[in-house]
C-alpha cells in the first residue's frame, strides 16, 4: 500500500488465544456462503407457505400503527425519478402526501453521555433506509415493527424505502401505518440498476455462469445491481439528499436490545462516521481483484489515506494483501457526507470503471469497509456492542450481562458470532486498542 499510515500492532496478553488467519484459502468464505445458502433455501420455503396464506391480503391491511391521539400522523411521500415514464396511481384514500419538511439543525451539539441523549428533544438530520421489494412485505413488517419498538418510536425518525420497481399500495399503506416518522417511497433510477456501457456484457455473463456453483448469488445479475447501487448511488437518491446520517435496515433483520439513546445524535456528537455490529471474512472468490484496484487508486491518490487508520485490521502484511475482513453492511449507521466526499466518489468511480461489480461479485460491504478503514481515522469508526442484532444466519449479542440487562436484550450471549473463527471482531478491537470483553474466550470456538 502506497504511503499508508499504520498503527503498530498492539501487544497481546499471554492468556489470549491468537488466531492466525493469514493463509486463508477460501474455506472460511465458503463455509459462510454455505450457511447463507442454507438459510436462503429455508426462507424461500417459508415465503412460499406464507404467500399461500396471504392470498386474501387482509393481514397487511390490519396492521396497526404506533401513534397515539396526541401524536402527529405519519406521512407518506412518493418520489419517482424525474425522467421516469412509470405512472403511479394512488388508490388508498388513507395515504397522505407531504413535501419534505425543514430538517433539525445538524450542528446542534451536546456533551455526550447516555442519560443526556435520552433527554434530547432535537433530532439529528437522519433517516432509516431500506432497499426492499413488494414481495418482501411480510418480512419488512416484522423488521419495521421491531425497529420501531426497540428504537424509533422514541425518536420518530423518517424512514426511506427504495425499490427498483414501483411500490404497490399494500406496501405503502402498511409501512406508513407502522413508521412513527415520515414514510417515504422512491424508485431507483434505471441507470443505477443496469449494466453500464463500459462493461463487456458477454464477459460479465460468462463470469456469472462460472461463479454460479462457487458462491452464493454467483449467477445473479440483480444482486450485482444491488451491490453497485449500495456502493455508489443510494446516498445520491433525491429522497436521501436532505439527510446526512442514515441507518440501513434490511428485511428479516432484527435488533434484540432497546436503544434508549439517539443513535444519530451519538454519531454526530462523538464525531463518528461509520458504525457496525458484525465484522467477518469475505469469500475471496468474490473480490479477487478488489484490493489490486484499491492499491492502484491509493497509489494515484495517496492524499486520501487517513493518518492512524485501520489498515492493520484489513491486512496482515502492511497493505500488500487483503485479509478479507469487512463490516457486514446490512447493519450500517453512517454519515453520508463521507460517501459524498471527493475521496470516496473518486474511489467508487475507479472501481466502477474497472467492471469488478459485474466481472466478479464485489459486495458493497467490502467496498464500504475498505474505504472507511483507509480513508477515515480509526477513531471515527464505532462498534455498537450494546445493540444485539441478527441478519440470518449470524447474530451479534453483547456477552456482558449488565449490557444485556440495560438493553433488555432478547438474544443469548452464546448465540453471538463475534468470537467464531470467521469473525474479525477480535482483530478489530486489538487494532483499535479496545479491551476485549471479560470471558470472551468462553464464547470462542478456537
N, C-alpha and C positions, 0 to 999 in steps of 0.2 A: 504494500500500500504506500503511495507516494506521500511523504510528509505527514504521516498520521501521528497525531499526538496521542500517546497511550499512557495509561496508568500502570504503575508496577503491580505485579501480581501480589495480592495481599498474603501475608503469612497464614498458613493453615495450622489449626490446632492438631496436636498429635492424635487426639481422640477422634477426629473427624475421619469419615470414610472418604477417600479421594477417588473420584470416578474419572477414569481416562477414556473419553470417547473420541480421541483424536483420529483413530483409524477406523472411522465408521465406513461401512461398506454398503449401506443401503438397507441393512436388516432392520434397524430401528424404524426408518421411514416406512418400510414395507409392513412392519407389524402395526404401525399406526393406521396405515391405509386399510389393512385387513379389518381392524376394529371399526373404522368408519364405514367400510363397505357392509359389514355385518349389521351395523345399526341401520344403515340406509335400507337394506332389504326388509328389516323389521318394520321400519316406518312406512314403507310402501305397502306392506300387507295391512298395517293398521289404517292407512289412508283409504285403501280400497274398501275396508269394512265400514269406516266412518262415512264414506261417500254414499254407500247404500242406505245408511241410517239417516242421511241428511237430505233425502230427496224432497221432503216437504218444505225444507228450508225454514222451518219455523223456529229452530233453536237460535239462530243468529238474530232473528227479529226480536227475540225475547230477552236478549242480554241487557241487563240494566246498567246504567252509569253510576258513577260515584259522587254525583253532585248532590248538594243539599239545597233547600229553598233559599238559603242566604247567599249561595254562590252564583256567579255569573254562568250562563250556559256555555258549553263548549261550542266552538265554531268550526266550520269546515271551509277550507279554501282549496280550490282545484285549479291547477295551472298546467296547461299544455304548452309545449314549445311553440313559439310564435309562427314557426314555419310548418307546424303540424297540420295535416289535412284531415286529421281524425275528428269526426264530430263527437260531441259529448252531450247527452241529453240527461238532465236531472229529472228523475221520476219520483224520488222520495220527497214528499212535501215537508217532512220534518227537518230536512237539511237546511243549514243556514250558510250563506256566503259572507265573507268579510274580507276587507282589504288588509294587507299587513299593517299592524299597529306599530306605534313607536316602541323602540326597544329600551329596556332599562340601561342606564349609563354603565358601559362595560368597564369604566375606570374606577368605580367605587371600590375602595379598599378597606379592609378591616384587619385588625391584629388577629391572626388565626388561632383559634382553639375550637374544639368541637362544640362546647356549650355556646360560644359566641355565634357560630354558624347556625346552630339550631334556632337562634332567635332572630336571624336575618329576615327582613321584610323585602329587601331589594334582591332581585334575581340577577344572575349573570345573563349575558347575551348568548343564549344557548338553546339547543333543541335536542330531543331524541330523534333518531333517524333509523328507518328500516327500509331495506330493499326487499320487496316481497311481492308475491303474485296472488291473484284472486283465489287460486286453488289452495293456498296456504292459510285461508281464513281461520279454520279451526285451530291450527297451531298458533296463529297470531293472537287469537282471542285469549288463549291461556297465557301467552307471554306478556301481552299488554296488561292484562289483569294483574299478573304477578308483579310487574314493574310499578304499576300504579299503587298496588297495596304496600309494597316494600319501600317505595321511594316517592313517586311523582305526585301522589295525592297531597303530599305535604307542601310541594313547591309549585305544582301546576305549570310545568314547562310544556312548551309546544311539542308536537310530535309530527315529523315529516315522513310520509310514506311515499316511496318511489317504486315505479314499476316500468318494465319495458313494454307493457300493454296497458290500455286504459283500465282503471279500476271499475268494477261493477258496483251497482247501487247497494247490494248487500254488504260488500266490504266497506264502502264509505259510511253507510249508516251505522254499522256495528262498531267500527273504530271510533267514529265521532261520539257515540254513546259512552265509550269506555275511557277515552282520554280526558284528563282533567284540564289540560290546556287547550290550545287550538289544534285541531287535527287538520293537516294539510296534505294534499294528494297531488303528486306530479308524475308526468310521463318522461321517461328517459329519452333524450333526443336520439334520433336514429343514427346519427354519425358517431354517437358514443356507445352504440351497441351493434356495431357492424365491423367487418374486416376492413382496415384502412387500405388505401390504394397502393401503398408501397409494399404490402405483404404479398408474397407469392402464394396464391390460394392453393395451387397444386401441391406445393411443398408443405403447406400447412395441413392439407388433407392427409398426405402421406404420414406426417408426423403424428396426427391424431390416431390414425389406424395402427401405427407402430406402438403407441402408448396404451392402446385400448385394454390390453390384458396386463399391463405393468403397474398402472397407478389408478387410483380412484378418479373418476371423471376424466380419465386419459383420452377418451374419444369424444368428449363433449365440447362443441364449439360455444354453446351458450355459457358454459362455466367459464370459458376464457373471456367472453364478453364481460361477464360479471367481475372477474378479477381485474380486467383492464379498467372498467368503469370505476370500481372502488379505489384503484391505484391512482387514477389521474383525473377523474371528472366529477365525482359526486359533489365535491365542495364548490364546484362552479355552477351547479344547477340553480336556476332562478329562485327556487324555494329556499335554498341554503345560503344565498348571497347575503341575507340580512343578519345571519348569525356568525358568531366567532367560534364558540365551542359546540361540540356535539358528543352524544353518547350513542354509539352504534348498537342496535339491538336486532337480533335475528330471530326468525320463527323457531319455536321449540326450544328456546333458551330460557333459563330461569335464574334469578338471584335468590339466595337462600337466607339472607340476613337483612334485617331492617337497616336502611341507610338513613340515619336520623340527622344528617347534616347535608348541606347543599354541596353536592359533589362538584358542580361547576364553579361555585364560589371558592371551594378548596383549590381547584386548579389555578384560578385567577390570582387569589391572594398569595399562594405559595410559589408562584412563578413556575408552575408545572405545565409542560406542553403535551406530554403523552402519558397515558395511564393504561395499565393492563392488569389481568388477573392470572393468566396462564401463559407459560412460555415453554416451547417444546422444539423438537428437532423436525426439520422439513425432510421430505423424501428427496434425496439428491437427484433422482431421475427427473424431477420436475423443474429443476433450476440449474441445469448443467452449465450454462454459460452466464448466469446472472452475476456471479462475483467477478468474472472476467470483464463484463461490461461495466460493472461498478468501478473497478480499478481503472479502466480506461477513462471514465468520467472524472474521477477524483485526480487522476494524473493531469488531465487538462484543466481542472478547476480545483487546485489544492486549497484555495481560499474558503471552500465550503466546509472543510473539516473543522469541527469544533475542538478547542482545547479541552483536555480532560474528558474525552468522550468514552463510549462503551466499546471501543474496538476489541478489547481483550475479552469481552463477552461473545463477540462474533467470531473470533479467530484465536486459535491456539499458537499461531506462529507469526504474530505481529502483522497480520494482514495479508500474508502470502496466500492463504487458503481460507475458505469459508467453512465454519464448523456446523452449519445448518441450524443454529439456534435462531428462533424468531418468536415474536409475540403473537399469540393467537388473536387475530384482529377481529374476530366475531364479537369480542368484548373490547371496545376501544373508546376511551374518553380522551379527546384531544382538542388542540387549538388549531383551527383551520387556517389561521394566519401562517402557520408553518407549511402546510401543504400548498398554500398560495404564494409562498415565497419564491424568489427567483432561483435560489439554490435547489429547492425541491422540484420546481417546474422544469428546470433545465435537465435535472436528473431523470425525471419521468419521460421527457421528450427524447432523451438519449436512449433510454430503454425501449420506448415505444418504437422508435425508428429502427431498432435492431431486429424487431419482429419476434422477440422471445416470448411474448404473451401467447403467440399462436404457433410458433415452431416448437416451443417446449410447452410448459404449462405453469408459467410463473404465476404465483398467487400474490394477491395484494398484501398478505401477511408478511412474507419475507421482504417485499419491496418497501413497505412502510417501516418494517423493523430495521432494515439496514440503514435507511435514511435517518430514522430517529437516533439510532445508535452512533452514527458517524457525524451527523450534522448538528446534533444538539449536545450541550454539556450534559454529562450524566446526571447532574442534579435536577435536570428538567424532566427526567423520566421517573414515573412513580408506579410502585407495585401496590395495588389495592388489596392488601392481605385481608382486610376486615370484611370484604364483600364476598361471601360464598357465591359460587357461580357454576352453572352447568351448561355446556354445549355438548350434547351427546357425541361421543361416548365419554368425555372427560369432565371432571369436576375439580374445582378449587374449593377447599374448605379450610378456614383457619383452624389450626390444631391447638391453639391456645384456648383453654376453657373460658377465661374471662372475656375474651373477644367474642366467642360464640354466645355467651350469656348476654353481653351487652347488646348484641345484634339480634337476639332471639333467633339464632340460626337454626334452620331445619336440616342442614346437612350433617353428616357424620365425619369426624376427623379422619377415620380410616378410609373414607372414600376419596381423599384428596389425591390428585395426580402429582402434586408438587415434588415428591421425592421418589418418583418412579424413574426407571432407567432412561426413559425418553424425555424427561423434563430437563429444562435448562435453568430452573429457578436457583438451584444451589450455586451455580457458576455466576448467575446474575448478582445474587446477594454478596458473594465473595468479591466480585469486581467493584461493586458499589460500597464495599466495606461495611455492609449491614450484617449484624449478628444474626446467625440462623436461629430459628425459634427453638426453645427448650424442647428436648426429647424428639427432635426431628428424625433422629436415627431410627426411632421406633416405628416410623411410617415409611421407611425406605425398604426397597426390595433388594438392595445390594448387601 
